[in-house]
Amino acid sequence: MPTDPRQRREARHAPPRAGSAPSATRKPPITADRITDAALQVIATEGYEALTIRRVAAVLEAGPSSLYAHIVNKEDLDDLIIGRLHAEIVLPEPDPATWRRQLLDVYGQIRDQYLKYPGVSRAALAMVPTHLESLRVGEGILAILLAGGVAPRTAAWVRDALTLYVSGYALERSIVRHRHPDQDWVLGREELVDRFSALPADRFPHTRRHAAELTSGTGHERFEFTLTLMIGNLGS
């Protein structure tokens, strides 16, 4: 195993050498895949806030030093986690006729992957992806934008903006679900409407008049509305 952190990261993406086979041991060897499995287990049961190298090592019944033979630090673990989730994303062949719908579909898949693991999109917000699967998804999104006639620099910036929105949306949903598992809003919609409608009319005329509209729609309806709004004026 290379001692240099960058070489360790590169080695994860290298194809296996011909004829290599794991030696028989009582315990399965620590690998990047097993570390990722354990990390996702921690997030699924305890939330992303509980994720530490020490906690993952405990799940694997190993010492933290065993993990550092395969990962560099917590940010490297984040890269593995997001790469694993991105491996599930199905990318379409870019189609100039339907590229906007293709973008909505791909980002909807990313959203759904993040929502499976409470708070995991915080990892995507905090690091620059280097995992090959994350780069594959980024390449696919860029290809869709370019197929839609979006200029390269605009496509690059739009991709960053959409990715940031999806990560932030998933994080907000995870926080709300953690605090209020039985409802989408901190308060029930009817209670919100009642509170807004009872505000002083001289100070909050628009909030009071449009209380129903302000509280309308599901989270995913607003998600698709926002992405559609963001990409609506792009391309030809």
C-alpha positions, 0 to 999 in steps of 0.5 A: 500500500503506498505511503503517500496519501495522494498515491493511496487515493489513486490506487483505489481507482487502479484496476486490480493486478492480474492473478491477485487474490485476497489471502485467507484470513479470519476477518475480512480485510479492511478495504475502501469498499468495506469502509464505505459500507460501514460509513453508510451504515453509520449515517443510515442509523445515526445520521451524518453528524455521527460519522467519524473515522473512529465510529467507522472503525468501531463498526468494522471492529478495527482500530482507526489506524487500519482505516488510514491505510486506505483513506487519507482523512475524513474528507477522503471518506466523504469522497468515497461516500458520495462516489458510492451514491453517485454510482447508482445514478443512471445517465441518459444519452444527451438529447437536444430535444429533451435535455431539460427533462434529462437534467431534472431526472438526473438531479432527481436521482441525486436528490433521492440518493441523498435522502436515503442517508440523513444529512449525507449531502453535507459531505457533498457540500464540503468537498471537491469530488475526485471519485471516478463515479462523481466525476462520471456524473459531473461529466454526464450533466455537463454533456446534457447542458452542452447538448442543449446549446448552453455555452461551456462556461455557462454550463459549468457554472449552471452545473455548480449552481444546480448541484449546490441547490440539490445538496442544500435541498436534501440537507434541509429535508433531512434536518426537517425529517430528523426534527419532525419525522411525522410532517414536512413542516415545522408546523402543520400547514393548517396551523401555518395558514392560521398563523399567517392569516392572523397577522396584523393586516397593516404590517403583513398584508401580502403574507396574510392575503396569500397564506395558502400560496406561501404554504402550498406544494410538497417539497418535491413539487417545489424542487422541480419548480426551482430546477425548472426555473433555473434552467428555463432560459438556458440554451436555444 
